[in-house]
Amino acid sequence: MKRSWSLVLTAAAVLAIGQVSLAKDADKAADKAAAKAEKAADKAVAKAEKAMTDWDKKHESRMAELSEARKSGDKAKSGPAAKELGTLKSEREALDNQYDDAIQGLLTDGQRKAYAGNSVYAAMMLRYKKLGVTETQAAEIRTRSTKLGETLVGKDAKAADEARAAMRSSIDAEVLTAEQREMLKPKPKEKAATPAAPK
């Protein structure tokens, strides 16, 4: 899944506004520190997004070729293609995680929680984008995502994945309409017509 570090800016900016306003009353040095931290996060995000865009452009055509070869049904091609595709995906994920760790290191604990909540929300809205989610539904998904984000910081990947999956299930059951839930179900694959036997 592609990560959107621009969400960091949203999370950082929201928290920085509060930090800056408090700092004006308390201490001008804190005001400068908050602005400096936000600037550093901006630079890190721009660097990460450029690096990932460059990686995607460099490998885009090869990954498309490998994906087609994997689906071809030709065992001689599909096995090696799947292996190489897996290697490239792992390489991309490692690079993505490297940049994400660097960005996370610039954030305060509160900003990391807000970032986690925004990341969950973005993933949920991507999942539901074709369902015609209403403003009320989006607001409820935002609220649940924010609450979950506060609990995800410091969790290992497996526990975080399980928590996100549980929230997805609860949104599907409690927030979506029956019609929207039906739209989420995978469509059955059509079988190719069997050619008629020669006479």
C-alpha positions in Angstrom: 0.0 0.0 0.0 1.3 3.4 -0.9 1.9 5.7 2.1 0.9 9.4 2.0 3.4 11.3 4.1 1.5 14.5 3.4 -0.9 13.3 6.1 2.0 13.9 8.5 1.8 17.6 7.6 -1.9 17.6 8.4 -1.3 15.9 11.8 1.8 18.0 12.5 0.1 21.3 11.5 -3.0 20.7 13.6 -0.9 20.0 16.7 1.6 22.7 15.9 -1.2 25.3 15.8 -2.1 24.4 19.4 1.5 24.3 20.4 2.2 27.7 18.9 -0.8 29.4 20.5 0.2 28.0 23.9 3.8 29.0 23.4 2.8 32.6 22.8 1.4 32.8 26.3 4.1 30.7 27.9 7.4 31.0 26.1 8.6 32.5 22.7 11.4 29.9 22.5 8.7 27.1 22.3 7.1 29.0 19.4 10.4 28.9 17.5 10.9 25.3 18.3 7.5 24.3 17.1 8.0 26.2 13.8 11.5 24.6 13.4 10.1 21.1 14.0 7.3 21.7 11.5 9.8 22.9 8.9 12.0 19.8 9.5 8.9 17.6 9.0 8.0 19.4 5.8 11.5 18.8 4.4 11.5 15.1 5.4 8.1 14.6 3.9 9.2 16.3 0.6 12.4 14.1 0.5 10.4 10.9 1.2 7.7 11.6 -1.4 10.3 12.4 -4.0 12.3 9.3 -3.3 9.3 7.0 -3.4 8.0 8.7 -6.6 11.4 8.2 -8.2 11.5 4.5 -7.2 8.0 4.0 -8.6 8.8 5.6 -11.9 12.0 3.6 -12.2 10.3 0.2 -11.5 6.8 0.9 -12.8 7.2 -0.8 -16.3 9.1 -3.8 -14.9 6.5 -4.4 -12.2 3.7 -4.2 -14.8 5.6 -6.8 -17.0 6.1 -9.1 -14.0 2.5 -8.8 -13.0 1.3 -9.7 -16.4 3.7 -12.7 -16.6 2.5 -13.9 -13.2 -1.1 -13.9 -14.4 -0.2 -15.5 -17.8 -0.8 -19.1 -16.6 2.6 -20.1 -18.1 4.3 -21.9 -15.2 7.7 -21.3 -16.7 7.1 -17.5 -16.6 4.7 -17.1 -13.7 6.9 -18.6 -11.0 10.1 -16.5 -11.6 7.9 -13.4 -12.3 6.1 -13.8 -8.9 9.5 -14.2 -7.1 11.0 -11.1 -8.7 7.8 -9.1 -8.2 7.9 -10.1 -4.5 11.5 -9.0 -4.2 10.7 -5.6 -5.8 7.7 -5.1 -3.5 9.8 -6.0 -0.4 12.5 -3.5 -1.6 9.8 -0.8 -2.0 8.3 -1.5 1.4 11.8 -1.4 3.1 12.5 2.0 1.5 9.0 3.2 2.5 9.5 2.1 6.1 13.0 3.7 6.2 11.5 7.1 5.3 8.5 6.7 7.5 10.8 5.9 10.5 12.8 9.1 9.8 9.6 11.2 9.6 8.1 9.6 12.8 11.4 10.5 14.6 10.7 14.2 14.0 7.2 14.1 15.6 6.1 14.4 19.2 4.1 11.6 20.7 0.9 13.6 20.2 1.8 14.2 16.5 2.6 10.5 16.0 -0.9 9.6 17.4 -2.5 12.2 15.1 -0.5 10.9 12.1 -1.5 7.3 12.9 -5.2 8.4 13.1 -4.9 10.2 9.8 -3.2 7.2 8.1 -6.0 4.9 9.3 -8.6 7.4 8.0 -6.9 7.7 4.6 -6.8 3.9 4.3 -10.4 3.5 5.3 -11.6 6.2 2.9 -9.6 4.6 0.1 -11.4 1.3 0.9 -14.8 3.0 0.8 -14.2 5.5 -2.0 -16.6 3.8 -4.5 -19.4 3.4 -1.9 -20.7 7.0 -1.9 -19.9 7.6 1.8 -22.0 10.4 3.2 -20.5 13.3 5.3 -22.0 11.8 8.4 -20.4 8.4 7.7 -17.1 10.1 6.9 -17.2 12.0 10.2 -17.8 8.7 12.1 -15.0 7.0 10.2 -12.7 10.0 11.1 -13.7 9.8 14.8 -13.0 6.1 15.0 -9.8 6.4 13.1 -8.6 9.2 15.4 -9.4 7.1 18.5 -7.6 4.1 17.0 -4.6 6.2 16.0 -4.1 7.1 19.7 -3.7 3.4 20.5 -1.5 2.4 17.6 1.7 4.2 18.5 4.2 1.7 19.9 2.2 -1.3 18.9 4.0 -4.0 16.9 2.9 -4.5 13.3 0.8 -7.6 13.9 -1.2 -6.0 16.8 -1.7 -2.8 14.8 -3.0 -4.8 11.8 -5.4 -6.7 14.0 -6.7 -3.5 15.5 -7.2 -1.9 12.1 -9.0 -5.1 10.9 -11.3 -5.0 13.9 -12.1 -1.4 13.2 -12.8 -2.1 9.5 -15.2 -4.9 10.6 -17.0 -2.6 13.0 -17.3 0.2 10.4 -18.7 -2.3 7.8 -21.3 -3.5 10.3 -22.2 -0.3 12.1 -21.5 2.6 9.8 -22.2 1.4 6.3 -25.6 0.7 4.9 -26.7 -2.8 3.7 -26.3 -1.6 0.1 -22.8 -0.4 0.7 -21.8 -3.6 2.4 -23.1 -5.5 -0.6 -20.9 -3.3 -2.8 -17.9 -4.3 -0.8 -18.3 -8.0 -1.5 -16.0 -9.4 -4.2 -17.6 -10.0 -7.5 -17.5 -13.6 -8.7 -15.1 -14.1 -11.6 -16.7 -14.9 -14.9 -15.6 -18.2 -16.4 -14.1 -18.1 -19.9 -16.4 -19.8 -22.4 -15.2 -23.2 -23.4 -14.6 -23.5 -27.1 -16.9 -25.8 -29.0 -15.4 -29.2 -29.9 -14.5 -29.5 -33.6 -17.1 -31.6 -35.6 
